Structures are given as structure tokens and as C-alpha cells.
Amino acid sequence: MATAMSNVPSAIATADPLLTRALAQVPRRFRMAALPDASTADTCSPSTALAIAIEQARQSMAAGITPADEVRRLFLRSLARLTDEARSGDPAFQAMVLRHRSPLVREHASLSAHLDRDRRQVLAIVNAIAHPAKVVQRAPGTLREALAALQAAAAANDWSTVAKGIAAVPVDEPALERDLARLRDEPALARLRRVDVLAEEPMVQHHRALCEQKGPMSGTARASAQGSGAQRRGDAVEALAASALRALAQRLNDAAGASGEEVYRVVSSMRVPPSFPGDAQRAKSEWDVVLLRRPADVAEHVWDVVLLVEAKASADAATTDLPKLLRGLRLLAQAQADTTYRFTSPSGEVLVRGDSLRVLPTEEADLARAVLYCSDAPAELHPRWLNAASRMQLLSSTASLERAAHGIDGAPIEELEPVWQQLLTASGFTPVLHQAATPVRVRGLMVHPDDLEAC
């Protein structure tokens, strides 16, 4: 919800002097060292050598120059090394190659992606026919036994028996006949039966074994427990960030000579109003910890946003989060001038001036004046220069998979030329092209909660 305001200046200061001075004192223990020199690329790991080639390509393109052929060859040479290495030692990549080679494995993987949805669909139909509460109301006999068996087979995910059980039900009612016909013809049941058939194929079993090495399968108890653990970890980091920012807010209040009402305050889990202007698709809609400042020239009980802090369990998690964060900032920048927006938080409603949202940074290079990432993870002594997402995108390119599927070490690196062209021209590869520059910027924005609290 938004309300119009009067007596609000058309623009507010884009920097808070007190805050700027305070943040300048915070150590940046997560900063990355310089990328190794290109002259050492062939002695580096394939991943680091690829990162060097990609960054050189990015810098050339940023300057309007076509990357040199030696950069192209370094990229192809390094990607060939990475592909050959992953083919023999990376279960995730081996599973991708198997899907690329085998139509049966691809079919099984495609059907398995919708397994939970299909199960729910079939169980809903079976329950409409043979829910235990309905079955016990029927007279003892063959029909009751057949319906109970149908329900038991569905509950056990025994889809072949479900299909056989449909034919075993003695039909004596038009409504029951229609329901059984619907179940028999249900596409979800056919897909579930096909998954069971494919699961007996040796290549499919090998693929599943490779996938299980990556971690717990989606929908399993282990996956659920892992997700719950990650949520608890995220909540703990957010609580540390909020505590540190409150300590900073208190020092800012003291420096501002605040007495009585606060000049600065901290809000956690601040949610963007659903009616906020702009396109909210894939944008951050909840901000972990927000530092607010009370405008000196406004009588109403409203606030300006001066600092957004996102809590992350690791530097890699922050790097992955950056595109969503930027979309969230660009959404906030769509705020209307002279308007107050009603954000929500666990501590209550927060009234925020649209003017302060309009001047928030929306580009990577400008983030430092209003955005921090906060993590209590140990600083990495040897960070990975090629992030996991970029590595997997390069390996999952058709040319990389073809090279691995052939299984020949030392094949001509020119086979990987299509991946080089994608890097330079495909919009989907833009994050890969910037993958070395982005973590440098993200880690420059990242602070430890202990350092933030002590600044």
C-alpha cells in the first residue's frame, strides 16, 4: 500500500556521511586476491586457467576489442582439460554425459522430474474411489476387498499393481465405472508405470547411482533434513547480522546526538508490498536486515532506507544471490516520488519514503554505497576462481558433452569452438563472462558480523 506525502524534497542525499565513515572502517576479510597472471595459466588448474581466459575475454569486449586468438586458444585448451578431468572424476558431470548419450536415461530423468506431481494426481483419483473411510462403509465382499487392495497398492507406489487392480474391481455402479475408467486412462499413471519400467534398465540404474553421489535425491527425507539445516543456518546468520547492525545503529544515534526518538533503526525481514510498482518477477522481495534513518524534514512517522544487508552462509551463496538482489534493487527504484510505501516486517509495519528507494544503487559498480553482504563463514585462503555455476554451464554445453561422450583424451580442442562463441555472443552466457569480476565485487561488499559490530 502507498500513500501520498506532502513537504517531501524531490530528491534525498544519496550518501549518509555518518554511515559512510562507519562503513569505511569495517575490515573486508573476504576480499579476493588478484587473478593469477595469464603467463601462468597453463600451470594452473583447468578451472583457474579457464577463469583467466574468460576474464581476459571480458576485458577485451568491455574495451570494444575482439579477444586475441591466444586467449581463445587458452580458453579451448583449458576447457578441454576441464572436460577430460570431469569425465573421470565428477559424478555430476558423468550423469550429464550419460543423459546426453542415452535416450532411455533422458526419458527417465524427464519423467522423474515430475514424479511427485504425478503421484499426487494418481493418489487423489484413487482416494476418490477407494479412500479407507469409504471402503469400510461398503458391505464385506469382493468389491470391498478389491478397492482396499487398490488403495494399498497406490499407497505403496506400486503402479503396476494399481493398473492390474483397476481390472480386478467388480463394477456394479455407473459412477464407479466412470471413476475407474478415469484412473485407467490417467496420463500420470502411465508415466509412473513407465518410470518403473525404465528403472530396471542398467544405464538408468548407473545414472541414479551417479546422481545419488551428488547428494540426497529431491523429495527424500535426507533432502528435507538438509534443507531444514540450511534454513536454520541462514536464520542464524541473519540474526547475527541484525545484532551487528543494531550495534552500528546505536553508535550512529550516539554520533548524531539522538535523544528520545531514534534517528536510526534496524528492521529484519522487511517485505516489499505486493502492490509495489514495477515487475517483481524473480526479484528479491524480502530484505534480510535494513538500516533506516528518520528524515529530519518530515513530520510523519516515516523512514528512509540507507543500508540493505543480506545475510549469507558463504561467499559463494552471495555471488549466486547477486542477480536476484540487483533485480530487487531495480524494483525498489520504481518507487514513486513523494509517496510513502507500507512495508511489513515481524516487528510491524514500516513506512518508507519512495524518494529514498528511488536513489538506491541499481548497478553492480555502485552497490557499495547502500548494500552489504554479511557472513560468519571463515574467509577462504584459496577461493575458486571459476564458480560452480559457470563451471557446470560450460561443461553442460553440447560440445563439452560430445567430447566427454566420445571419451577420447587429446581430441582436437577445436571441437569446443561452439562454447567459445556462446561465451562471446549468447546472452545466457553473460553471467559466465562476468564470473570472475562478479565475485570480486561481491566479496568486496561482504563483511563479518563481528567486524560490523566493532566498526
C-alpha positions in Angstrom: 0.0 0.0 0.0 1.2 3.5 -0.8 0.1 6.9 0.4 0.8 10.4 -0.9 3.1 12.6 1.1 3.5 16.4 1.2 6.5 18.5 2.1 9.0 15.9 0.8 12.0 17.0 -1.2 12.1 15.7 -4.7 15.5 14.0 -4.0 17.4 13.0 -0.9 21.1 12.6 -0.3 22.5 9.5 -2.0 25.0 9.0 0.8 24.9 9.2 4.6 28.1 10.9 5.9 28.0 9.2 9.3 27.3 5.8 7.8 29.9 6.2 5.1 32.6 6.9 7.7 31.5 4.0 9.8 31.5 1.5 6.9 34.9 2.7 5.7 36.3 1.3 8.9 34.9 -2.2 8.6 37.6 -4.8 7.6 36.9 -6.7 4.4 38.3 -10.1 5.3 36.6 -11.8 2.3 38.3 -9.7 -0.4 39.8 -11.8 -3.2 43.4 -11.7 -4.2 44.3 -10.8 -7.8 43.6 -13.4 -10.5 46.8 -15.2 -11.4 48.8 -13.8 -14.4 48.0 -15.2 -17.8 51.6 -16.3 -18.2 51.0 -18.9 -15.5 47.7 -20.2 -16.9 49.0 -23.5 -18.3 50.5 -24.4 -14.9 47.2 -23.6 -13.0 44.3 -26.0 -12.6 41.9 -26.2 -15.6 39.3 -24.2 -13.6 41.7 -21.3 -12.8 43.1 -21.3 -16.3 39.5 -21.0 -17.7 38.8 -18.2 -15.3 41.9 -16.3 -16.6 40.9 -16.8 -20.2 37.3 -15.7 -19.5 38.3 -12.6 -17.7 40.7 -11.6 -20.5 37.9 -12.1 -23.0 35.6 -9.9 -20.8 38.1 -7.1 -20.5 38.7 -7.1 -24.3 35.0 -7.0 -25.1 34.5 -4.2 -22.5 37.1 -2.2 -24.4 35.3 -2.9 -27.7 38.1 -5.3 -28.9 37.8 -8.8 -30.2 39.6 -11.2 -27.8 43.1 -12.2 -29.1 43.4 -15.6 -30.7 45.8 -16.6 -27.9 43.0 -16.0 -25.4 40.6 -18.1 -27.5 43.2 -21.0 -27.6 43.8 -20.7 -23.8 40.0 -21.0 -23.3 39.7 -24.0 -25.6 42.7 -25.7 -24.1 41.6 -25.2 -20.6 38.0 -26.3 -21.3 39.4 -29.5 -22.9 41.4 -30.1 -19.8 38.4 -29.5 -17.5 36.1 -31.8 -19.6 38.7 -34.6 -19.6 39.2 -34.2 -15.8 35.4 -34.1 -15.1 34.7 -37.1 -17.2 36.8 -39.3 -15.0 36.2 -37.8 -11.6 32.9 -35.8 -11.4 29.7 -37.8 -10.8 27.5 -34.9 -11.6 29.2 -34.4 -15.0 29.3 -38.2 -15.6 25.5 -38.2 -15.0 25.1 -35.4 -17.5 27.1 -37.3 -20.1 25.0 -40.4 -19.6 21.8 -38.4 -20.2 23.4 -37.0 -23.3 24.3 -40.4 -24.6 21.2 -42.4 -23.7 17.6 -41.7 -24.8 16.3 -44.0 -22.0 18.2 -42.2 -19.3 17.0 -38.8 -20.7 13.4 -40.1 -20.7 13.7 -41.4 -17.1 15.2 -38.1 -15.9 12.5 -36.1 -17.6 9.7 -38.3 -16.2 11.3 -38.3 -12.7 11.3 -34.5 -12.6 7.5 -34.6 -12.3 7.3 -37.7 -10.1 5.8 -36.1 -7.0 3.2 -34.3 -9.0 2.2 -37.4 -10.8 2.0 -39.4 -7.6 -0.3 -36.8 -6.0 -2.5 -36.8 -9.1 -3.0 -40.6 -9.1 -3.4 -40.8 -5.3 -6.1 -38.1 -5.5 -8.1 -40.2 -8.0 -7.5 -43.4 -6.0 -8.7 -41.8 -2.8 -11.8 -40.5 -4.6 -12.6 -44.2 -5.5 -11.1 -46.2 -2.6 -10.3 -44.0 0.4 -10.2 -46.2 3.5 -13.1 -44.2 5.1 -15.2 -45.0 2.0 -14.1 -48.6 1.7 -15.1 -49.5 5.3 -18.7 -48.3 4.6 -19.2 -50.9 1.9 -20.5 -54.4 2.6 -17.9 -57.1 3.1 -17.2 -58.9 -0.1 -15.2 -59.0 -3.3 -15.8 -55.3 -4.2 -14.6 -54.1 -0.8 -11.5 -56.3 -0.9 -10.6 -55.1 -4.5 -11.0 -51.5 -3.5 -8.8 -52.0 -0.4 -6.2 -53.7 -2.5 -6.2 -50.8 -5.0 -5.7 -48.3 -2.2 -2.9 -50.3 -0.7 -1.1 -50.6 -4.0 -1.3 -46.8 -4.6 -0.1 -46.1 -1.0 2.9 -48.4 -1.7 3.7 -46.6 -5.0 3.2 -50.0 -6.8 1.8 -48.6 -10.0 1.8 -51.9 -12.0 -0.4 -53.4 -9.3 -2.6 -50.3 -9.4 -3.1 -50.9 -13.1 -3.9 -54.5 -12.6 -6.2 -53.7 -9.6 -8.4 -51.5 -11.8 -9.4 -54.5 -13.8 -9.9 -56.6 -10.7 -12.6 -54.3 -9.3 -16.1 -55.8 -10.0 -18.0 -52.8 -11.3 -21.7 -52.6 -10.3 -22.2 -48.8 -10.3 -22.1 -46.3 -13.2 -20.2 -43.7 -11.1 -17.6 -46.2 -10.0 -17.2 -47.4 -13.6 -16.5 -43.8 -14.7 -14.0 -43.2 -11.9 -12.1 -46.4 -12.7 -12.0 -45.5 -16.4 -10.6 -42.1 -15.5 -7.9 -43.8 -13.4 -7.1 -46.3 -16.1 -6.7 -43.6 -18.7 -4.9 -41.1 -16.4 -1.6 -40.0 -18.2 0.1 -39.6 -14.8 -0.4 -43.3 -14.1 1.1 -44.2 -17.4 4.1 -42.0 -16.7 4.6 -43.6 -13.3 4.5 -47.1 -14.8 7.0 -46.0 -17.4 9.3 -44.7 -14.7 9.2 -48.1 -13.0 10.0 -49.9 -16.3 12.9 -47.6 -17.1 14.3 -48.0 -13.6 15.2 -51.6 -14.4 17.5 -50.5 -17.2 21.2 -50.9 -16.3 22.1 -47.4 -17.7 19.3 -45.8 -15.7 20.5 -47.5 -12.6 24.0 -46.3 -13.2 22.7 -42.8 -13.7 20.7 -42.9 -10.5 23.8 -44.1 -8.6 25.8 -41.2 -10.0 23.1 -38.7 -9.1 22.9 -40.0 -5.5 26.7 -39.3 -5.1 25.8 -35.6 -5.6 23.6 -35.6 -2.5 20.2 -36.7 -1.4 17.6 -37.1 -4.1 14.8 -34.5 -4.2 11.8 -35.4 -2.1 13.7 -37.8 0.2 13.9 -37.5 3.9 17.7 -36.7 3.7 17.0 -33.9 1.2 14.3 -32.5 3.6 16.7 -32.7 6.5 19.4 -31.0 4.5 17.0 -28.2 3.5 15.9 -27.7 7.1 19.6 -27.5 8.2 20.3 -24.9 5.6 17.3 -22.8 6.7 18.5 -22.9 10.3 21.9 -21.9 9.2 20.5 -19.0 7.2 18.3 -17.8 10.1 21.4 -17.9 12.5 23.5 -15.8 10.1 20.6 -13.3 9.7 20.3 -13.0 13.5 24.0 -12.2 13.8 23.8 -9.6 11.0 20.8 -7.9 12.7 22.6 -7.8 16.0 25.7 -6.3 14.5 23.7 -3.7 12.6 21.8 -2.7 15.7 25.1 -2.0 17.4 26.1 0.1 14.5 22.8 1.9 14.6 23.3 2.7 18.3 26.7 4.2 17.6 25.2 6.3 14.7 22.4 7.5 17.0 25.0 8.5 19.6 27.1 10.3 17.0 24.0 12.1 15.7 23.2 13.3 19.2 19.9 11.5 19.1 17.9 11.8 22.3 14.5 10.4 22.8 13.3 9.2 19.4 15.8 7.2 17.2 17.4 8.7 14.2 18.5 5.3 13.0 16.7 1.9 13.5 17.1 -1.6 12.2 14.3 -3.8 10.8 14.7 -7.5 9.9 12.8 -9.4 7.1 11.3 -6.3 5.6 8.9 -7.3 2.8 8.0 -5.3 -0.3 4.3 -4.5 -0.6 2.5 -6.7 -3.1 1.1 -3.6 -4.8 4.6 -2.1 -5.3 5.1 -0.7 -8.8 7.3 -2.4 -11.3 7.9 -6.1 -12.3 8.6 -8.2 -9.2 9.3 -11.4 -11.2 12.5 -13.1 -9.9 13.3 -10.0 -7.8 14.2 -10.1 -4.1 11.0 -9.2 -2.2 12.2 -9.7 1.3 15.3 -7.9 2.7 17.1 -9.6 5.5 18.3 -6.6 7.6 17.6 -2.9 6.8 19.1 0.2 8.4 16.6 3.1 8.3 17.1 6.8 9.0 14.4 9.2 10.1 14.3 12.2 7.7 14.9 15.5 9.5 12.5 17.5 7.3 9.4 15.2 7.5 6.8 15.4 10.3 5.2 12.0 9.6 6.5 8.8 11.2 8.3 7.6 8.1 11.8 6.4 7.3 14.5 6.4 4.6 16.3 3.2 3.6 20.1 3.9 3.9 21.6 0.4 4.0 20.5 -3.1 3.0 22.3 -6.1 4.5 21.8 -9.6 3.1 23.0 -12.4 5.3 24.6 -15.4 3.6 26.2 -18.6 4.8 29.1 -18.3 2.4 30.7 -16.0 -0.2 29.6 -18.4 -2.9 26.0 -18.0 -1.8 26.3 -14.3 -2.0 27.7 -14.5 -5.5 24.7 -16.6 -6.6 22.3 -14.2 -4.9 23.6 -11.1 -6.7 21.4 -11.2 -9.8 18.3 -11.5 -7.6 19.5 -8.7 -5.4 20.0 -6.4 -8.4 16.5 -7.2 -9.6 15.2 -6.4 -6.2 17.0 -3.0 -6.1 15.7 -2.2 -9.6 12.2 -3.0 -8.4 12.6 -0.6 -5.4 13.9 2.1 -7.7 10.5 2.0 -9.4 9.0 3.7 -6.4 7.0 6.9 -7.0 8.4 10.2 -5.7 6.5 11.9 -2.9 4.9 8.6 -1.9 5.1 6.5 1.3 5.2 2.7 1.0 3.9 0.4 3.7 6.4 -2.5 4.1 5.8 -5.3 6.5 8.2 -7.0 9.0 7.9 -9.3 12.0 8.2 -6.2 14.2 5.3 -4.4 12.4 4.5 -2.1 9.6 7.3 0.1 8.3 6.6 3.4 6.4 9.3 4.1 3.8 9.7 7.2 1.6 9.7 6.4 -2.1 12.3 9.1 -2.6 14.9 7.0 -0.6 14.1 3.9 -2.7 14.5 5.8 -6.0 18.1 6.7 -5.3 19.2 3.2 -4.2 22.0 1.8 -6.5 20.9 -0.4 -9.3 24.2 -1.4 -10.9 27.0 -3.6 -9.6 29.6 -0.9 -9.6 27.6 1.4 -7.4 26.4 -1.2 -4.7 28.9 -0.3 -2.0 27.2 2.9 -1.0 24.0 1.1 0.2 24.5 -2.7 0.2 26.4 -5.2 2.3 26.6 -8.9 2.4 27.2 -10.4 5.8 28.6 -13.8 6.6 30.2 -15.5 9.6 31.9 -18.1 7.3 35.7 -18.4 7.5 37.5 -16.4 4.8 38.8 -18.7 2.1 42.6 -18.7 1.7 42.3 -20.1 -1.9 38.9 -19.1 -3.3 37.7 -20.8 -6.5 38.1 -18.5 -9.5 35.7 -20.5 -11.6 32.4 -20.6 -9.7 30.4 -23.8 -9.6 27.5 -22.4 -11.7 29.8 -21.3 -14.5 31.8 -24.5 -14.4 28.7 -26.5 -14.8 27.3 -24.3 -17.6 30.5 -24.7 -19.6 30.5 -28.5 -19.0 26.9 -28.9 -19.9 27.3 -27.2 -23.4 26.6 -29.7 -26.2 30.2 -29.5 -27.5 31.6 -30.4 -24.0 29.2 -33.3 -23.6 30.0 -34.6 -27.1 33.7 -34.5 -26.3 33.1 -36.4 -23.0 30.7 -38.9 -24.6 33.4 -39.8 -27.1 35.7 -40.5 -24.3 38.9 -39.7 -26.1 41.6 -37.7 -24.3 43.6 -35.4 -26.5 40.8 -34.9 -29.1 41.2 -31.6 -31.1 40.3 -28.7 -28.9 38.6 -27.0 -31.9 35.6 -29.3 -31.2 34.9 -26.9 -28.3 34.8 -23.8 -30.5 31.0 -23.5 -30.2 31.4 -23.0 -26.5 33.8 -20.1 -27.1 31.3 -18.5 -29.5 28.5 -18.9 -26.9 30.7 -17.2 -24.3 31.2 -14.2 -26.6 27.7 -13.8 -28.1 25.0 -15.7 -26.1 23.0 -13.7 -23.5 22.7 -16.9 -21.4 26.5 -16.9 -21.0 26.7 -13.3 -19.7 27.0 -14.5 -16.1 29.8 -16.8 -17.2 31.6 -14.0 -19.0 31.4 -11.9 -15.8 32.0 -14.7 -13.4 35.5 -13.6 -12.3 34.6 -9.9 -11.9 31.3 -10.6 -10.0 32.8 -12.5 -7.0 35.5 -9.8 -6.7 32.8 -7.2 -6.4 30.6 -9.4 -4.1 33.4 -10.2 -1.7 34.3 -6.5 -1.6 30.7 -5.9 -0.3 31.0 -8.8 2.3 31.7 -8.2 6.0 31.8 -10.5 9.0 29.2 -9.7 11.7 31.9 -9.3 14.3 33.7 -6.7 12.2 30.5 -4.8 11.5 29.6 -4.8 15.2 33.0 -3.5 16.2 33.4 -0.8 13.5 
